[in-house]
Amino acid sequence: MNFPTGEETGDYLAIDLGGTNIRVILVKLLGNRKFETIQSKYVLPKWIRTSTSNELWLFIAQCVKTFIDEEFDYRDSSDDPIPLGFTFSYPAYQSRINSGVLQRWTKGFDIPGVENHDVVPMLQNALKSLGLSVVVVALINDTTGTLVASTYTDPETKMGLIFGTGVNGAYYDTISSIPKISNALPLDIQEDTTMAINCEYGAFDNNISVLPRTKYDDTIDSESPRPGQQSYEKMISGYYLGELLRLVLVDLHHQGHIFNGQAIRKLNEPFIMDTSFPARIEEDPFENLCETGELFNSLGVETTVPERELIRRICELIGTRAARLSVCSIAAICKKRGYKKAHCAADGSVFTRYPYFRDRAARALRDIFQWGHSTPDLVTIVPAEDGSGVGAAIIAALTKQRMANGESVGLDEHGQQDRGGSN
Ligand code: BGC
């Protein structure tokens, strides 16, 4: 509920369980809007997405242990447990900052026994089973972390956005505009107090009534572990762009337009092409698109130059649609909050690595807001601070402060304000 002042200090651990990697980060908040970080990144093996709950939490705890063993000897420093901010980038119900009940997995995760459960005790128990003196003080979403970390360094930040394996955004709203809080208990907080809202807008248009869709969008959805969920995300996020391309190509092949006479065995495998495929094809600098040709050779497919030109055009369409649809969420938040100007702090693999995404997104914002030729970009997408690491640490620091001041950190199981006594 607090804005960071930039003066928060202290050492915090953060874990970022993203769609593709897990990062463990030691964040030293130095105050004066400055910080230092040490981090290690561990690739999430593919099998983890469909493993068991125990395997997942132990894998994460093991990464934390490896990091602590390699990066610093916490046993010498103090007997106090190390406070940890956990960035868990999936939709969760949160009635307290140190709890989060997973609503549903997204981004291809499908691990039984976690949905509808609080993930904090699961992680805490796994850390304990490895003998780690670490306490999970805050659970956050990557977008909230991005918002808070970027506000720490840039007070003009109005939202934190992720354009990556998944998509989502967070912004600050006033308590009075949040019906489920303002209608609830007589909390001892002022109506104009602000709170970070995780929109979970990847789930926008789940009832399929707004966005124009293709048959490929329908296939992605029906073949996913959670059909009918994350409709918007499935059209624009990094987890799906390569798969969209694959589905179009397989369809064109079936219709007899491309790769004639070839078996395309590999190309028939779902998710064989990740988003680096359309990204590299869009970036192919050669007139005959020979790099694209090599990419397809690696999948056992021979291509002609006209076929490669067609493939490039399809990638441009997929990438442009993703960028233009992506910024609709920015415009929606601006409209809701009445922002005429905004710094929108963004992170995620599509934002940082997909070619032309930034230009296309900026162009689309100009189209939506209809700024005249002489008007500069008023709502700009800027690279974010590391939300999942630094953001998680700042939120952990703010939570510690709230607890020290005896302020509420949420509601306990009886619906009473929890001042963090037992945690
Ligand atoms: C999740 C969000 C997350 C986003 C970006 C989505 O699939 O539902 O919680 O913020 O991915 O990581």
Residues whose N, C-alpha, C, O or C-beta is under 5 A from the ligand:
A	BS01	BGC	S89 Y90 P91 T106 K107 D142 T143 I162 G166 V167 N168 G202
